[in-house]
């Protein structure tokens, strides 16, 4: 896929999308093409923001793919490619050589404190060579845990999914992801790991449910990030000792502040999903409540959750007009995780879905005239 990556590198969305459509017509697997985007997707910027929105979107699109049929995956990946190709990319260091001496993580923190992105990236790579990818991921996430308030959770939520890509694709060079984390941490002045302060009591199931009820309460981007950050923590939980994960839980709880549960009541009288066409007509009205009303009738079975998830993903793709906030996909993955993880607690699942859909629909409706525009021809289904 060298030509595809090159077109993204030179900010050519139309050419990149045309190349992708030609490959799909030739029988290429869209999921494989998604994976091949790793070297560029992990370096995509989202100005004026300097955190890892786009690499996180790349990672979380793979959470959406299992819900979809092959031809539906193609439309999702087409959306991805168009979004990556419209944005600038971080440039990899021209000269790259690892130090010969062992590197401690304190050296990484020192480079970050001096805002030396290239040195921080090189030292992260050197630390990885000698200590392994999992140990680097653990140290970076503990470092980021001290900055949740300052970064709106991105110091963990974006870092976690970039690091998941580095861990999940061991055949790929980790340098693009490490560069993005270095750039993000330097810009956000993230450089000093906090003391780990944990105890087993905050990780019990009852407390977890209580915390999630708070997380899925509230509307808007800030409350959405409470859920997104908790989702990210769950996906990297295996990297930590019990006291370390408890520390993460404590700082995440503090990140939510004194927010109270504000659970909403939904109309549970909605009919079972009669047809995809009827659901998509409802979805196109951009009202969260009626869509969430279908949830309780499909929550108790894996098949039901998969069907509803598939239709929501397709609805988000169908409303695409060539310009999306990455939270429209990352928030969607978070909402579906909430639905799958807490299916036996309908109030959590329903409020998590409402929190996302309300944010998504509200933002679509308040865009300035002409921002969405009409769908370009090259974004029609492959």
N, C-alpha and C positions, 0 to 999 in steps of 0.2 A: 504493500500500500504506500510505497514511497511517494508516488505522485500526489496522492490524497494528502499526505502529511505536508508535502511542499506547498500545496495550495492553501492549506490552513496557515502555514508559516508566513506566507506573503499576503495574508488577509484577503483571500479571494473566495468569499462564501458561495457565489454563484458557480464558479468553476469546481469547487470542492463538492457541492451538492450534485452537480451534473455528473462528475466522476463517480460518486457513490451510486447514483441511480443507474448508470451504465453497468456498474459491477453487479448490482442486484439483478438487473435484467439478464446478466450473463450467468447467474446461478450462485453468486457468492452468498455466504451466510452472513446476515447482518450482525449477528452476535459476535462473530469472529472479527468483523470490521470494527465493531465497537472496541474490542480488546486491543486491536492494533493501534488505536489512537493514543495509547499510554504516553509515548514520548512527547507529544504536543499537548495533550489534554491536561497533564499535570503542570504545565507551565502557563496556562491561559490566565490572564489577568482580567479583572472586572472593575476598571476604573469608574468612579473615583475611589472605590473601596480597594483596600490592599490586602484583604484576607483571601483564603483559598476557596471562594465560592464556586468557581468553575471546576477545579479538580474534585471538590466534594460532589458536585453534580455528576461528573463523570463516574465516580465510584457508585453513587446511589442509583444511577440509571440501571446498573446491573441488578439492583433489588427489584426493579420494575419489570425487567425482561421476562422472568419466569411466569408472569401473569398473562403474557401475550402470545398470540400465534405468530408464526414467522413473518408474515406480511405486515403485521402490526408492529413487530420489532423494527422493521425497516423504517417505518414512519417516525418512531421514537429516535432512532439513531440519526435519521435525516435532520430532525430538529436539533439534536446535539451538535452535529457537524456545522450547521448553519450558525449556531450560537458561538462555537469556538472560533470559527473562521472570521467572525466580525470583530474580534477583540485582539489586542496586542498580546504577545508572548514574552516571557522572560527569556533572555539570551543566555545560553550555557557558557561557562568559562571557556575561553579559547585554549588556555594552557591549564592542564589539570594533572597534578601529581600528588600522591599521598605522602605525608611525612614518614620518615623511616623510623621514628621513635614512637613508642606507645602513646596514645592520646587518652587523657581523662576527659570526662564530660565537663569538668570545670574549664577546660580549654575551649570547649564549644560555647559555654556561657560567657567567657571572657570576650570571644570574638563577637558574639551577639551584643554584648554591652557596648562595644566599640562600633557597632553597626557596620561591621566588615562582612558583607554578605558572602563574598567569594571565600574568604577564609573560613567562615562558619560552615559553609557548604562542604569545603574540603575536609574540615575536621570532623564533621558528621560522617562523611564517607569513610574516613580513616577509623573512626570509632566503630563504625559498622563492620569494617573488615576484621577487626580484632575481637569484637564483642558480640557480633550478630545483629540482625535486623530487629529481632524482638526486644533485645535489651535497649537498643537505641530508641525504639518506639516507646517503651515504658518510660525512659528518662525524659523524652520530649513531652510526653503527655503529663507527667508529674510537674515538669517545668510550666507547662501551659495552665495547669490547674490553679496556679496562684494569680491568674489574670482573668478570671471569668467575668467579673464585673466590668473591667476595663475594656474587654474585647467583645462584650455581648455574647459570651460563650464560645466564640469562634476559636479561641486559643486551644480548646479541646475539640469542639465539634468539627471544625475544618481539618485540624491536624490529625484527628483520629481516622478520618476517611482517606486522607492522603497516605497515611501510614498503613492503613489496611491495603491499599493498592500496592504499596511497596512489599508488604508481606504476602499478599495473595498472588502476586505475579513475580515469583522469585527469578524467572528467566530474564526479567527486564532490569536494565540499569536503574538503580534507585536515584541517580543524580537529579533527574528532573523534579521529582518530588521533594528531595532534600533542599534544592535551590528555592522552591516555592515556600517551604517552611522557613528557611533562613530569611528570605525577603520579607515575609509576613512578620516574623518575630522582630526583625530589625526595625521595621516601620512602626510596629506597635510597642516597641521598647520592652520586649519580653526577654528577660535574660537571667533571672535569679529564681532558682527552684525554691518553693516554700518548704517548711518543715512538715513532715507527714504526721498528721494527728488523727488517728483512727481508733475505733472501738467497734466491737461486733454488733452493738445494738442498733445501728442505723441501717443495717442490711437485712433485717427481718422482712418477711413477706408482708405483714400487716403495715409496717412503716413504709415499705415500698409502695403499697397501694395508696396510702394516705398522701405520700409525696406526689404520686402521679395524678391524683385528683386535683392537687394544687397546680401541677404543671399544665394540665389541659384546660384549666380555667382561664378565662380572659381572652380578649380579642387583640388582634394586631401583631406586628412584627416582633415586639419584645416578648410577648407571651408565647409566640410560636417558637422562639429560640429556647425557651425553657424546655419544651418538649424535644426539640432537635438535639439539644445538648445531652439530655438523658438518653436518647436513642444512640447517640455516638458512644456514650459511656458503656452501654450494654454491648455494643459491637466489639469493644476492645477489653472487655472485662477479664478475659483469659490471660491477659498480660500481667496482672497485678496479684500481689499477695492480698490476703484478707484485709489487713490494716490499711494497705494502700488504696484499695477500692473503697473502703469505708471513708477514707480521707476524701476521695473524689466525691462521694455521696454527700459528705458534710459541706464541701465548698459549693456544690451544686445547689444544695438546699439553701445555703446562705445567699446564693446568686438570685434565687426567687424572692428574697426579701420577706416582707410580711404579707405577701399575697394570700388571700383567703380562697377557699373553694367557692366557685360561682358557677355551679353546674346548671345547665339549661335543660328545660323539658322540651321534648320533641313529639311531634305527631307520630304515633306508632300505628296508625290505621292505614298506612300506605299498603297498596296491593303488592303481592309478590311481583317480581320483575316479569312482565308479560312478554316484552320483546326489547331487543336492543334499540330499535328505532324509537320506541316510546320513552325509554330511559334517556336517550341522547336528546330528544326534544325537551325533556324536563331539565336536563343538565344545561342546555343552551340558554335557559332562562336566567342562569347565574344567580340562583337563590340557594343558600346552603341548607336551610331547614328541610325543604322537601326531599333533597337528595339523601340527607342523613336519615330521614324517615324510613328509608328502605333497609337500614342497617340491621335492626333487631330481627327482621325476618330472614336474614342471611348470615348472622353472626355465629350461630352455634355449630356450623359445619365448615370444614376446610373448603369444600366445594363451593359453598355459598359465599364465603369470604373471597375466594379466588374470582368468582364470577363478578362480584361487586367491584373488587379491585381492578379487574380488567376493564370494566365499563368506565370507571372513573379515569383511569389512565388514558383510555381512548378519548374520553371527553376532553381532557386537558390537551391532548395532541390535536384534536379537531378544532379547538378554539384558537390554535396558534396562528398568528398572522405575521410571523417573521421577527418577533421581538419579545423575548421573555426574560423576566427576572429569574435568576437561577433558583430562588426560593420556591418557585412554582413547582419545580421537580423535587428539590430536596425536602421541602415541606410535605409533598405528596408521599414520598418514601417514608418519612417519619410518621405520617398519619396511618399508613398501611401497616407499619411495624406496630403501632399502638393497637390497631385492630387485631392483628395476629397474636401479639404478646398478651393482651388483656381481653381476649374474646369472652372470657367467663366473667368479666366485670363490665357489663354493657354501658354503665355511666361513663367509664373511662374511655372506652372505644368510641362511643358516640360523641363525646365532647372533644376528643382528639381529632376526629374527622371534621366536626363542625369548625373547630379552631382553624384548621387548614383551609377548608372550602370557603369560609367566611373571609379569610385573608385573601385568598386567590380571587374570588369573585369581586370583592370590594376593589382590589387593585386593578382588575380589568376594566371595571366600570368607571373608575376615576382617572384613567389615562387621559392625557390631553388629546383633543381631536387630532386625528391623523397619526397618532403614535403607533397604533396597531396597523392601520392601513389595510390594504387588500392583500390577500395571500399571493405572493409571487408564484409564477408558473412553476419554477423549479422546486417549490415545496409541495407540489401535488404528489399524491402517493406514487412510489416507484412502480 
